[in-house]
Amino acid sequence: MISRLIGVEPEVADPAVILALVASAGEDAGEALRRFNPPQKAYEALREKLLQLRRKRRLAGSGAAIPAGPLLRPGMRDPRVPLVRARLGLDRGEFEASQDPVGDSAQDLVYDTEIAAAVEDFQKANGLPASGNLTARTVAALSGGASNLETEILANMERWRWMPRDMGETHIEVNIPDYEAVVIEKGAVIERNRVVVGKEETPTPVFSETMKFLIVNPSWNVPQSIIRKEMLPRLASDPDYLHRLGYEVFSRGGHLVVRQPPGEKNALGRIKFVFPNDYSVYMHDTPLRRLFASAKRAFSHGCVRVDDPFRFAETVLGRANGWSESRVKKLIGGKERYVYLPKPLPVYLEYFTAFVDEWGALQLRDDVYGYSHRVKAALGLQG
């Protein structure tokens, strides 16, 4: 098991059906098998990047590892430059796959602007500081990074197999490692929001459910885990702590219950998006706005905090249904107000550390919870 917090159930085709289809396909057996691939464009884009990487590796040959050496900037000369060019696929057709690339002239040793641009692209795709200079970290990634990059792509392609083939014409996707939530309609992104997700010790679970309503002016019933681990130790040294912050405290069934009433200081902010699930996870506003300025935003206890919740609410409720940010904001103040979506929306909390963006560039993200590493181990992949 990768994690108990991954609640997705892959759709598995009947092996007998697959064998019968392949057997009857003849020379088109490969195409018949591809019909069982995930139909999403994101999967196909990763597959194409994988094929490109493999073509580059064949062109460059196995070759030797690029030796360590001084930092290189455009205009500098170095005997490692031909190896770098070949590893980046810049010398197409010049070398046989079985040969190590070796420069023949002084010009071959120049670290020029073409190489620097390719190195910068490589650095961006591999999460390295994108300077275009050949640094020690870049050399290490170039020497062993092609295989590692391939396995990262393969692990993410595998995770696409866990997704339903039909995700709904309009739906919400939250990519945890990318710290971003999007609303997708007919294949196009119509809303994009930065999000804060769970810390490594309190991860946001990976699952799908249906958003049915939102609550303006939510109260917060503090989870028992937070009461036990964070509030009780604080109360031991500061007995007025919760009262001073406006929390309501009472006992129910022998358990301490802590509730934060609606208001501007409420931990859920002014609005909460509800998609009932077994993890008690939801999306919500937050008074802690400064956290959205961080590049890496794993700070929560597991729920997903939304940067622009009122614009997000306008989108999920539907502008065509007469909803706008201003209309939602008019509900602020007073008691909890439930607003039901005209059409419930599927919500997918996903975990993709490699994806292709809308400009066709491969993007890599940190393996925040270590799931990619575990998937690669389960698949018998190296790297």
C-alpha positions, 0 to 999 in steps of 0.5 A: 500500500502506498498510503492509507491516505490515498483513497482512489480505486483504479478501474481495472479492465477484465484481462480476458477482454484485453486478451481477446481484443489484442488477439483479434487485432492482428498487426494493430495489437499495439493500437488495441492496447493503447485504447486502455491508456488513460484518455486524459490529455495530461497522460498523453502529454507525459507519454510524449515527453517520455518518448522524447527523452528516450529518443534523446538518450538514443541519439546521445548514446550511453556515453560516459558520465560528465566529469566534475569541473569548474562552473561554465558560463557562455563563452568559456571553453571546456573539454566537457562541452561536447558531452554536454551537447550530446547529452542535451540532444543538440548534436542530432545525427553527428554521433553514433549511438555506440560512440562517446561524443568527442569534439574535434576542434577548439570551437567544439569546446565553447560553451555557447549561448545555444548550450546555455539556453538548453541547459536553462530549460533542463534546469527548469524542468528538473527543479534546479536554479535556472541560470543557464550556467553549467553548475555542479548540480546540473552536471550531476543531473545530466549524468544520471538525470535522464534515467531519473526523469524517465522514472518520475514521468513513468510514476506519474503516468501510473498515477493517471491510471488511478483516475476515472476515465470520465472526470466530468465535463466540469470538475475541480482538480487540486494538485497537491505538489503544485499547490494549485486548484483549478476548475476545468470546463470542457477541457479548459481551465476557467479558474486557477487558485493558489492553495495551501495543503497539508504538512508532511506530518498531516498530509492532504489525502488523495481522493475524489468526491463531489462538492455539493454546497458551500458555507458562508460564515462557517464556524470551526469545530476543532478536530480532537487531534488538534485539541489534544496535540496543540490546545491542551498543552497550551492551556496548561500554561495559559488557562485563558488562552481559548477564551481570550481568542473567542473559542467556545469550550464545553463537554460532550460525551466526556470529551472536550469540545472546542468551537470557533464561532464565525468571524474574521478571525475564524480559522476557516475564514469567511467561506468553506467548500464542502464535499462530504468525505471519509477524511473530514477534509474540505476547502476553505478561506483563511485569515493567514494570507501571508502563507500564499506568498511562499513557493512551497505551501504545505502548512495546513492540518490536511484541509486545502486553503484557497487564495481567492475563495470568493472568485472560486465561489463565483466559478463553482456556483456559476456566473451563468446562474447569476452568482458573482463575487459581490453577491457571495460577499453580501452573505458575509456576517451573522450566522452560517449560510448554506449555499448549494451548487446548482450542479454538484461538481466532482473534486479530485485531490491529486498527486502529480509531481510531473506534468506538462503545462499549457505551453508544452513544458515539462514541469517537476515538483517536489515529492512532498509526501514521498508518494512518487518514491513509493510508486517507483519502488512498487513498480520496480523502477530505479531512481 
